[in-house]
Amino acid sequence: MMPFRKSCREVAALLVAREDRALPLGDRIALRLHLLACAACPRFERQILTMRNSLQQWRNYAETEPNAEADGKKNKN
């Protein structure tokens, strides 16, 4: 198998790993080449990005909202 040729399964693993760490140059090149040639993997990449953005928005929302449980205790006293 050629060094820059990856299967969809390998590319999916790289897309998930990319969320946690920087990929080596060879993996980044193989990922880019595969995403240009495949129809399904770019869709999976968009799904991962959507989940990441949604979780970031949820974290920001959770940080800005006052703690409802703490407010309820203050009102009862």
PEKAMO-V533302 format. One record per residue. N is the residue number from 1. SS is DSSP state (A for helix, B for strand, O for the rest). OMEGA is omega as a letter, one per 20 degrees, with the letter a starting at -180 (none if undefined). D_LAST is the distance of its C-alpha to the last C-alpha in Angstrom with 2 decimals. Layout:
n & ss & omega & d_last
N & SS & OMEGA & D_LAST
N & SS & OMEGA & D_LAST
//
This chain:
n & ss & omega & d_last
1 & O & a & 70.07
2 & O & a & 69.78
3 & O & a & 67.21
4 & O & a & 65.39
5 & O & a & 65.51
6 & O & r & 62.31
7 & O & r & 61.49
8 & A & r & 58.53
9 & A & r & 56.84
10 & A & r & 57.35
11 & A & r & 56.14
12 & A & r & 52.95
13 & A & r & 52.30
14 & A & r & 53.00
15 & A & r & 50.64
16 & A & a & 47.80
17 & A & a & 48.79
18 & A & r & 48.88
19 & O & a & 45.11
20 & O & a & 44.76
21 & O & r & 47.78
22 & O & a & 50.68
23 & O & r & 53.74
24 & O & a & 57.18
25 & A & a & 59.69
26 & A & r & 61.74
27 & A & r & 58.78
28 & A & r & 57.68
29 & A & r & 61.24
30 & A & r & 61.53
31 & A & a & 58.19
32 & A & r & 59.30
33 & A & a & 62.70
34 & A & a & 61.27
35 & A & r & 58.77
36 & A & a & 61.72
37 & A & a & 63.73
38 & O & r & 61.19
39 & O & a & 59.59
40 & A & a & 56.76
41 & A & r & 55.40
42 & A & r & 54.42
43 & A & r & 52.36
44 & A & r & 50.60
45 & A & r & 50.05
46 & A & r & 48.41
47 & A & r & 46.14
48 & A & r & 45.05
49 & A & r & 44.45
50 & A & r & 42.42
51 & A & a & 40.20
52 & A & r & 39.82
53 & A & r & 38.91
54 & A & r & 36.44
55 & A & r & 34.67
56 & A & r & 34.62
57 & A & r & 33.08
58 & A & r & 30.42
59 & A & r & 29.64
60 & A & r & 29.43
61 & A & a & 27.17
62 & A & a & 24.82
63 & A & a & 24.78
64 & A & r & 24.08
65 & O & r & 21.34
66 & O & a & 17.73
67 & O & a & 16.19
68 & A & a & 14.73
69 & A & r & 13.00
70 & A & r & 11.21
71 & A & r & 10.32
72 & A & r & 8.98
73 & A & r & 6.55
74 & A & a & 5.55
75 & A & a & 5.59
76 & A & a & 3.82
77 & O & none & 0.00
//
